[in-house]
Amino acid sequence: MPAFIRHNKLNNNPEKSYEEIVAAKAKQRSAIGGFDASIDGKLDQRPQGYYDGQSQSVKIVKPLQSFGAKVYGGYRVSEGSYPDYEGKYNTLDNGEYSVGVALSLWRDSFIDSKRLKLRNSELDVSIAENAYQQAVLKYQSLAMKSYWEWVAYGKTLRIQKELLEMAQKRTFGLERRSNRGDLAKIYLTENNQYIVKRKADVLKAQQSFEQLSYELSLFYRNKKGEPVIPRLGSVPENMLDITPMDITAEEKKLQEILKKTPQIQILKNEILSYKNEKEFGENSLKPKVDFNVELSDDQGDGPKNLRPTEVRAMVNFSVPLERNLGNGQTQAAEAKIRALEKELAYLEQYTKVTLDRLIVQLNIASQIITNAAKEIEYAETLRQAEYKKFQQGASDFFVVNLREQNKADAQVKQVDAYLKYQKAYAEYLYLMLSF
């Protein structure tokens, strides 16, 4: 499933997506906590036995983000007697102060579990921010489509009302002519039939318009954030001007846009996170060589052998004999990277094809709108001429109604084309800003 579909299903709600940012930043803070300093203490007593040695120690340890290192400093004091093999516990009577640094020379030198978690938490924040931006754009696109549907059905309702009013206004004149004997009563009956039919069309259009008004209220709100149901009077009289688009120019623009749009950034960050996983897997295959140097100094009275400042250097190493852990982690990450890279390539192809399709839709809708305007003009001319002929007794009432209906059909056709244009334009804006 393409990423733009997968993420949109999860993140269409901007408020939800914003909370995802908050959660991602909290997890990032938690990952930073892996490098928090700590105070470690130890109390060692022998309440019973031949030796009565006891010691207390405290140490402050601060992990670093480079070379898996940590620095520490501590204090230790002991009293009583210890066996010879535990002579390292002895201190002078004022205790021993020590400082040291430990670091990894091979495995865990550039990445370990804590740094992996931190790196990916930073990427997760970026992913959440881009998903939020994309959700906002999607929300705006849905609002635009909802608005223009509402406008289109409002205009359709006005057209149907105008058509009904024509038939209603004609009733008085037809009744007068019928009473004088200038017109057969069947024409009055026919006009009443048109009135009933057009009332039904008005009610149908009104039902659709009211439904869309309630849907639009989810996006249209007052200062308190409460939904406001828009009314027919708010439907604009005039439609916005539209201009044709050039596919070649838009494709050139798209190439620059693709480098920084939210959906592309989401995929790129996901790829980076799996590259970190791969690096961590490769790190698990390396021998572990840890180096530790420590300086300690005893203060006070006591044995002479404890008085000189002591410097100790220690090396620990470990070699993995079986490599399933590292190889498994590496192979899984590589597979994920390949899958995401293919998804990224498909997304770019899909976006270009979708852009071309939308430009064609926009241009065709633009042509239909222009053509419908001419059709409306001709239909109005024919309607007026036919009505004059009817008043003079030179036309049939059926033809008069047909001329009126033709004009209304042309108007509805223009509104429908305009709606298709605006919907395609909303998709175009979403495509150019979010993919």
Residue pairs with C-beta under 8 A, 6 or more apart in sequence:
2 343
2 346
2 347
2 350
3 263
3 266
3 267
3 343
3 344
3 347
4 263
4 347
4 350
4 434
4 435
7 131
7 134
7 263
7 266
8 134
8 138
10 131
11 17
11 20
11 131
11 132
11 134
11 135
11 138
12 135
12 138
12 139
12 142
13 135
13 139
14 132
14 135
14 136
14 139
16 135
17 128
17 131
17 132
17 134
17 135
17 136
18 132
20 128
20 131
20 132
21 125
21 128
21 129
21 132
23 128
24 121
24 124
24 125
24 127
24 128
25 125
27 121
27 124
28 118
28 121
28 122
28 124
28 125
30 121
31 114
31 117
31 118
31 120
31 121
32 118
34 63
34 114
34 117
34 118
35 62
35 63
35 64
35 65
35 114
35 118
36 63
37 60
37 61
37 62
37 63
38 60
38 61
39 58
39 59
39 60
39 61
40 58
40 59
40 60
40 61
41 56
41 57
41 58
41 59
42 55
42 56
42 57
42 58
43 54
43 55
43 56
44 53
44 54
44 55
44 56
44 89
45 54
46 52
46 53
46 54
46 80
51 80
51 81
51 82
51 83
52 80
52 81
53 78
53 79
53 80
53 81
53 82
53 86
53 89
53 90
54 78
54 79
54 80
55 76
55 77
55 78
55 79
55 89
55 91
56 76
56 77
56 78
57 74
57 75
57 76
57 77
58 74
58 75
58 76
59 72
59 73
59 74
59 75
60 72
60 73
60 74
61 70
61 71
61 72
62 70
62 71
62 72
63 69
63 70
63 114
64 70
64 71
65 115
65 118
67 103
67 104
67 105
67 109
67 110
68 103
68 104
68 108
68 109
68 112
68 115
68 290
69 101
69 102
69 103
69 104
70 101
70 102
70 103
71 99
71 100
71 101
72 99
72 100
72 101
72 102
73 97
73 98
73 99
73 100
74 97
74 98
74 99
75 95
75 96
75 97
75 98
76 91
76 95
76 96
76 98
77 91
77 93
77 94
77 95
77 96
78 89
78 90
78 91
78 95
79 93
82 89
82 90
90 302
90 303
90 306
91 298
91 302
91 306
92 298
92 299
92 300
92 301
92 302
92 303
92 306
92 307
93 300
93 301
93 302
94 298
94 299
94 300
94 301
95 298
95 299
95 300
96 296
96 297
96 298
96 299
96 306
97 296
97 297
97 298
97 299
98 294
98 295
98 296
98 297
99 294
99 295
100 292
100 293
100 294
100 295
101 292
101 293
102 290
102 291
102 292
102 293
103 109
103 290
103 291
103 292
104 112
104 288
104 289
104 290
104 291
105 289
105 290
105 291
106 286
106 287
106 288
106 289
107 283
107 284
107 286
107 287
107 288
107 289
108 283
108 288
110 279
110 283
111 119
111 276
111 279
111 280
111 283
112 280
112 283
113 280
116 276
116 277
116 280
119 273
119 276
120 273
120 276
120 277
123 269
123 270
123 272
123 273
123 276
124 273
126 265
126 269
127 265
127 266
127 269
127 270
130 262
130 263
130 265
130 266
130 269
131 262
131 266
133 262
133 434
134 262
134 263
134 266
134 434
137 262
137 429
137 430
137 433
137 434
138 430
138 434
139 219
140 429
140 430
141 426
141 427
141 429
141 430
142 219
143 219
144 422
144 425
144 426
144 429
145 422
145 423
145 426
146 212
146 215
146 216
146 218
146 219
147 216
147 219
148 418
148 419
148 422
148 423
148 426
149 212
149 419
149 423
150 209
150 212
150 213
150 215
150 216
150 230
150 235
151 235
151 236
151 419
151 422
152 415
152 416
152 418
152 419
153 205
153 208
153 209
153 212
154 209
154 232
154 235
155 235
155 411
155 415
156 205
156 208
156 209
156 412
156 415
157 202
157 205
157 206
157 208
157 209
157 232
158 232
158 235
159 408
159 411
159 412
159 415
160 198
160 201
160 202
160 205
160 408
161 202
162 408
163 198
163 201
163 404
163 405
163 408
164 195
164 198
164 199
164 201
164 202
166 404
167 191
167 194
167 195
167 198
167 401
168 195
170 191
171 188
171 191
171 192
171 195
174 183
174 187
174 188
174 191
175 188
177 183
178 184
178 185
178 187
178 188
182 393
187 397
190 397
190 398
190 401
191 397
194 401
209 232
213 229
213 230
213 231
214 229
216 229
216 230
217 227
217 228
217 229
217 230
218 227
220 227
220 228
220 230
221 227
221 228
222 228
239 369
239 418
242 362
242 366
242 369
242 418
242 421
243 366
244 362
244 363
244 366
245 359
245 362
245 363
246 359
247 355
247 356
247 359
247 360
250 355
250 359
250 432
251 352
251 355
251 356
253 432
254 351
254 352
254 355
254 432
257 432
257 433
257 435
258 264
258 348
258 351
258 435
261 432
261 433
261 434
261 435
262 434
263 347
263 434
263 435
264 344
264 347
264 348
264 435
267 340
267 343
267 344
267 347
268 344
270 340
271 337
271 340
271 341
271 344
274 333
274 336
274 337
274 340
275 333
275 337
277 329
277 332
277 333
277 336
278 329
278 330
278 333
278 334
278 337
280 329
281 325
281 326
281 327
281 328
281 329
281 330
281 331
281 332
281 333
282 326
282 330
283 326
284 320
284 325
284 326
284 329
285 320
285 323
285 326
285 327
285 330
287 317
287 318
287 319
287 320
288 316
288 317
288 318
288 319
289 315
289 316
289 317
290 315
290 316
290 317
291 313
291 314
291 315
292 312
292 313
292 314
292 315
292 316
293 311
293 312
293 313
293 314
294 311
294 312
294 314
295 309
295 310
295 311
295 312
296 309
296 310
296 312
297 309
297 310
298 306
298 307
320 326
347 435
351 431
351 435
354 427
354 431
355 428
355 431
355 432
358 424
358 427
358 428
358 431
359 428
361 420
361 421
361 424
362 421
362 424
362 425
362 428
365 417
365 418
365 420
365 421
365 424
366 421
368 413
368 414
368 417
368 420
369 414
369 417
369 418
369 421
372 410
372 411
372 413
372 414
372 417
373 414
375 410
375 413
375 414
376 407
376 410
376 411
376 414
379 403
379 406
379 407
379 410
380 407
382 403
382 406
382 407
383 400
383 403
383 404
383 406
383 407
386 395
386 399
386 400
386 403
387 400
387 403
389 395
390 396
390 397
390 399
390 400
